Amino acid sequence: MRAAPLIALAACAACVTSGTRTIRPVAEELIQASERVTLTAALQAITDQGLPLRESNPDAGVIETEYVDIASYYQEATHYPFAERIVRFRVFVTDDPQSGDTRLAIQGIYSPFSTGLSNTRRNERAIPRDHPAMQLVRMLVDHIREIAEGG
């Protein structure tokens, strides 16, 4: 029975991660425009939706918003627990050498297990595909495409 405490300790250690969690994009698209044009279009689309900007790094091709209550955009989100309604978005724009287009990726992020005591990236997760914030992600993708491709 001496192995039982070691097994329990190993199981607990496996649950703890030392770094940030990898969050997969909830949307990935190819945009037929340059990186610069696509990044400018993404910044405009975020601004047009009234999302507060947290960071914009054109050299890295990254735009990040602050957290927002998605219920302020979609009434049906009021049925979600508060921690699940608070979301932010991270947009990545990179060259796609295979197609010659620009790859647009958007992460929709929330912290469903947040205690309010700490807002670390370790608690962040990708929003589920059925989350109300996915409507906003789709609107952003469509608006970015419209602005960048001129159509």
Secondary structure as GFF3:
##gff-version 3
##sequence-region A 1 151
A	DSSP	alpha_helix	3	15	.	.	.	ID=ss1
A	DSSP	beta_strand	27	31	.	.	.	ID=ss2
A	DSSP	alpha_helix	35	48	.	.	.	ID=ss3
A	DSSP	beta_strand	53	57	.	.	.	ID=ss4
A	DSSP	beta_strand	62	65	.	.	.	ID=ss5
A	DSSP	beta_strand	68	69	.	.	.	ID=ss6
A	DSSP	three_ten_helix	70	72	.	.	.	ID=ss7
A	DSSP	three_ten_helix	75	79	.	.	.	ID=ss8
A	DSSP	alpha_helix	82	85	.	.	.	ID=ss9
A	DSSP	beta_strand	86	95	.	.	.	ID=ss10
A	DSSP	beta_strand	102	110	.	.	.	ID=ss11
A	DSSP	three_ten_helix	121	123	.	.	.	ID=ss12
A	DSSP	beta_strand	125	126	.	.	.	ID=ss13
A	DSSP	alpha_helix	133	149	.	.	.	ID=ss14
###
